Amino acid sequence: MPQQELAKTFKRTRRNLKENAFLFQQLVNRDFQQKYKRTILGMAWSVLSPLCQLLVMMFVFKNLFGRAVNHYVIYMFAGNIVWSYFSDSTNMGMSSLMNNSGVISKINVPKYLFLLSQNVSSLINFGLTIIIFFFFCVIDGITFTPAMFMLWYPVLCLVIMNIGIGMVLSALFVFFRDIQYLYRIFLTILNYLCAIFYTLDHFTPAVQKLFLANPVYANIRYWRIVVLEGHIPSLQYHLLLAFYALFFLAVGAVFYKKYNHRFIYYF
């Protein structure tokens, strides 16, 4: 997409968001409320769900992989919260168009608003789990350093990347319902390639670098470098995360632009 076209798209998106600010706010409120509708604990599940996953994984894997790893619980928790946010955001994004097909077919609004509202809902959940993560850091004796203020960067890159992937998945889901089952299989495979509960120490340096081809692991690794090692990754590492974010966003934007007017015929 040419630079001028990108600039026009950005301006048009910003204008649409401004014009539909009230609708967007209502969509975010609705999505967040629907997620915990008729549940006793409500929003507490945002914290309890990843926490229960962490406890199960800690019980299963600590004796297998955690003996030689300092602050293994934090090591695993960092991977778990990033993975949970990625998985939740992209899964919810995939069904964003179909779940709102009744509204889209009646009201002429930018279709990506529904995807963005789902992502904001997932981001709120992610923010709550980050609070619990830092609480665990305090308990585990992690030293808080100025480098931790840079954690906004991988979060921003992950948000942008999730929106781009969500655009691709939601567009494909309109035409091919099988994508939901294929994506679940893909997520299962990808989960084991994110080194959430194991370390890469027993791999060769070449294989360790190969893991960085996985954008989710690259984001997880950033968190671990900052929190566990106490320093900010290199400029090249920042550029790598930015590349993943902008690449998937560009691909998603192309999908939406190409198939935007065809969605209505498949609802």
N, C-alpha and C positions, 0 to 999 in steps of 0.2 A: 504494500500500500504506500503510495508516494507520500512524501512529507507534508505537502499541502493538503492532501486528502485526509491525512491523519489529524491535522490541525482543525480542519472543518468538522470532522467527526467529533473531536473533543469538544469544540464549541457548541455543536448541536446537542451533544449529550448533556453538557452542563446546563444549557438553556432548558432542555426537557425536564431535567431534574428540578430546576428552579420552578418551572411552571406547574409541575405535578408534585410539589413538595408535600402538600397535605395528603394526597393519595398515597404517596410513598410511606409517609409516617403511619397511615392507617394500615397499610399492607404489613409493615414491620410488626406493629402491635398485634395484628390478626395472626400472623405466622407464629409469633412467639407464644401467644395464648393457645393456639390450636395444638401446639406441640405438647403441652401439658394439660390439655383439657380433660376433665374428669379424673385427674390423678390426685391422690391425697397429699403427696409431698410437693407437687407442683415443680417450681423452679429449682428446688433442692436436688432434683434428679440431674441437673446440669453439673453438680459437684459430685453427687454420690456415684453416678455411672462411671466416670473415669477413675474415681477413687476405688471402687470395687474391682475394676479391671486391674488397677495397679496392685492391690492386695493379693489378688489371685496370681498374677504374674510373679510377684515377689515370692510368694509361697512356692511356686513351681520352679522358678528359675534361679533363685538366689544361691542355692547350694551348688547348682550346676555351673553358673557363669559369674556369680557375684563375689566369689571368695577373693579373687585377685584384683577387684575393681574398687577403688576408693569411692565412697558415696554412691554405691550401686543403686540405691533406691532413687536418688535424684537423677542418676544417669538414665535409668529406665523411665522415670516419670517424665523427663523432658521429651523423650521419644514418644511416649504414650499420648501426651496432650497435643503435640503437633500432629501426630497421626490421626487422632480422634477428630480434630478440627478439620483436617483435610478431607477425611472420609465423610464426615457429617455434612460439610459444606457442599461437596460435589454431588453427594447422593441427593440432598435436598434440591440442589440446583437442577439436577437432571429432570425432576418431575415438575419443575416450577411452571412451565408452559401448560402442560396437560392438566395440572391441578387447577389452573385458572382459565381453562378454555372457555368456560361459560361467560366470564367477564370479558375476555379478549374478543370473543365473537360479537359482543354487543357494544363495547365501548372502544373507541379509537384512542389507545394510549400506547406509548412505547413499550414493547413486549419485554425489554430487558429490565423494566422496573420490578417485575415479579421475581426475576432471578436475583436482582440486587437485594430485595427485601429478605429473601431466604438467606442470603449471605450475611446480612446484618444480624439476623436472628442467630445464626451459627457463631458469628463473631462475639455476640454477647455471652453465649455459653462458654466460648473460649476464654473470654476475659475473666469469667468467674473461676474457671479451672486454673488460670494463671495465679490468681490470689492464693488458692490452695497450694499450688506448686511452691510459691515463695514461703508459705507457712512451713512446708516440709523442709525447705532449705534452712530455715532458722533452727528447726528441730535437729537437723542433721549436722549443724555446725558449719554450714557453708559461709565463707567470708564474702560479704557484699562489697563489690568493687565498682568504681565508676564505669567500668566496661558494661555493666548490666543495663545502663541507660540506652545502650545501642540495640537492645532487644526489640525496639520498635521497628528496626529495619527488616529482620526476617519476617515479622508479623505482617508488615506492609506488603512485602514481596509475596507472601503466602496468600494474602487477601486477593491481590491482583491475579495471581496464578489461578486461584480457585474460581474466580469470576470467569476467566478465560476458558478453563476446562468445563465449567458449568454451562457456558454458552454452547460449546461443542456438544456436550452430552444432552442438553435440553433440546437442541435442534435435531439430533439423531433420534432421540426418544419419540419425537412427534411422528417420524416416518417409520422407525423400526422399534417396536416394543421389546424385541429380544435384547436390546442394548442393556437393559437393566440387569438381566441375568449374566450377560457377558462381563459387565462391569464388576459385578460382585466377585466373579472368578478372578478377574484382573486385580481387584483390591486384595484378595487373599494372597495372591502371589507377591504383589508389591509389598504387602505388610512384612513378609519374611525377608525382603531385600532392603529393609530400612534399618536393620541392626538395632531394633528397639530393646531387645533383651539380651543381646550378645555383643561382644566387642569385635573389632577387626584386627586385633593384635596378632592373631595366628595366620592372617593373610599376608601375602607379599605386598610391598609398597605399590606395585602396579595394580593389583586387584583392589587395594584400598582406594586408589584414585578412580578406579572404574566405578566404585560405588557412588561417586559424586555425579555420575550420569543419571542417577535417580534424583529428581528435584526435591522430593519429599525428604530423602535422607540428607541432602545438602542443607535444607532448612533445620533439620534436627541437629546436625553436626554444628551448625552455627550456635545454637542454644548451648550445646555442651561445651564448646570452646569458651564462650563467655562466662557461663555459670561455674563450670568445674575447673577450667584452666585459668580463668581470671584475666583474659586479655581479648582484645578485639581482633577478629580475623583480618587477613590481608585484603588489600584493595582488589586483587584478582578474585577473591572469594565473594566480595560484595558485587562485583560485576557479573559473576556467575549467577547469583541469585536474581539479579536484575534481568539478566538475559532470559532465564526461565520464565519469570513473571511476564515480561513484555512479549515474549514469543507466544505463550499460550493465550495472552490477551489478544494479540494480533490475529491468531488463528481463529479464536472465538468470534472476533468482530467480523472476519471474512465470512464465516458460516452464517452469522445472523444477517449480514447484509445480502448474502446470496439467496437465502431461503426465507427471508422475512415475510414476503408476500405469499408464500406457498403454505405457511403454517395453517392458515384458516381453513384450507380445504381438507385437512387431515384431522381436525378436532371432532 
